[in-house]
Amino acid sequence: MGNETTILALFPFDTPTEELRQLPMAVGEATILEVMPQSSKIRISGIGDLIPEMTWKAVVTSLPLPPKGVWLAGEQTGVALAHGTLLTANRNQPSLYLQEVTTLEAAEFQLLARDGQYLITRPADDRPLVAAITGYTDATALQVIQRLEHISRWLNINELASPATSRIPPDAVEILIYQQDGSPLLDTQIRLEYQQENGRWRSPKLKIKLKNNSNEPLYCALLDLNDRYAVSAELLDSGGIWLQPRGEKGDEAWVNRGEPICPTVPKQLWQRGITEVQDILKLIVCSTEFDATLLEQPELDLPQRLSPTPRRGNGTLNRLMQRIPVRDLRSRPEEEEIYDDWVTSQISITTVRPLP
């Protein structure tokens, strides 16, 4: 999957802006082959008799999701098993999420085989991202590669960013967060602490509201990405809601049906001396309906649901979301698919639970 690239739908130059969202009306397709400082090399298909003077309007229909680089190092037995597993992790084909790199500078992850254990770290240090896996066997090599793939999917969702071509303003929809006493939290990086009540530590409580500041209806999803590499779309019923334009009824909506949200340091982590956890609230706003539940995944080492199927939406954002958990799905648009305008924003919440 290292050769993934950007694909654009081509339209006649006089096509009205509102018709650019209807991909079946495209007259051709452009695939980017090489990006250079001042220009790009592309391959055009579907249009005959090309001449240099031709000009089209174009919209991006597919973005690349390149695999994450992993650097293997350490004891030869463990390295050899991990290397072989990387080449067969996808039904006896190479992993769709990872590729081995030959320099540490090109790596997103470092997989160390040390003292009879597999350790997953960042290239900058040897601090494990997750618990070590003991022993060098086919089973443990597969387990460590599956952990890396799980983390890679989480990173792809975390890194999902607004496309440069989106016409939706970055602040079209706001995330408004209120403390238990009603006071707003305005930072994009929030730090909360447990408080003592009647001799017991109590987790903080928040209320969250989404507000549409734009002049058009927008579909919104709010994902919770926690630092155990889980992704949930449960903060909104069915994974998403429509917000009507500014000034109309329904341009605001409370998350979690208006019930308080309680960021928590799980007891099992706290008992092991872990006093802080982080959640990332990722807002995705789109001009058409989409299915954010396609991005859900459990905490690391819990069973992963198989082959998610969209329950709503037929746009380009839906297709991109479906390709994050299931990489071998099509990257090209189908007939009747709609081009989506969409943007993302996010807020991080760190929750602190003091030790007794």
Stockholm file with secondary structure:
# STOCKHOLM 1.0

chainA/1-356         MGNETTILALFPFDTPTEELRQLPMAVGEATILEVMPQSSKIRISGIGDLIPEMTWKAVVTSLPLPPKGVWLAGEQTGVALAHGTLLTANRNQPSLYLQEVTTLEAAEFQLLARDGQYLITRPADDRPLVAAITGYTDATALQVIQRLEHISRWLNINELASPATSRIPPDAVEILIYQQDGSPLLDTQIRLEYQQENGRWRSPKLKIKLKNNSNEPLYCALLDLNDRYAVSAELLDSGGIWLQPRGEKGDEAWVNRGEPICPTVPKQLWQRGITEVQDILKLIVCSTEFDATLLEQPELDLPQRLSPTPRRGNGTLNRLMQRIPVRDLRSRPEEEEIYDDWVTSQISITTVRPLP
#=GR chainA/1-356 SS CTTCCCEEEEEETTCCGGGGGBGGGCCEEEEEEEECSSCEEEEEESCCSCCTTCCEEEEEEECCCCCEEEEEEECHHHHHHHHHHHTTTBTTBCCSSEEECSSGGGCSEEEEEETTEEEEECTTCCCCSSCCEESCSHHHHHHHHHHHHHHHHHHHHHTCCCCTTCCSCTTSEEEEEEETTSCEECCSEEEEECEEETTEEECCCEEEEEEECSSSCEEEEEEEEETTSCEECTTSGGGCEEECCTTSTTSEEEGGGGCCBCCCCCHHHHTTTCCEEEEEEEEEEESSCCCGGGGCBCSTTSCCCCSCCCSSCCBHHHHHHHHTTSTTSCCSCCTTCBCCCEEEEEEEEEEECCCC
#=GC SS_cons         CTTCCCEEEEEETTCCGGGGGBGGGCCEEEEEEEECSSCEEEEEESCCSCCTTCCEEEEEEECCCCCEEEEEEECHHHHHHHHHHHTTTBTTBCCSSEEECSSGGGCSEEEEEETTEEEEECTTCCCCSSCCEESCSHHHHHHHHHHHHHHHHHHHHHTCCCCTTCCSCTTSEEEEEEETTSCEECCSEEEEECEEETTEEECCCEEEEEEECSSSCEEEEEEEEETTSCEECTTSGGGCEEECCTTSTTSEEEGGGGCCBCCCCCHHHHTTTCCEEEEEEEEEEESSCCCGGGGCBCSTTSCCCCSCCCSSCCBHHHHHHHHTTSTTSCCSCCTTCBCCCEEEEEEEEEEECCCC
//
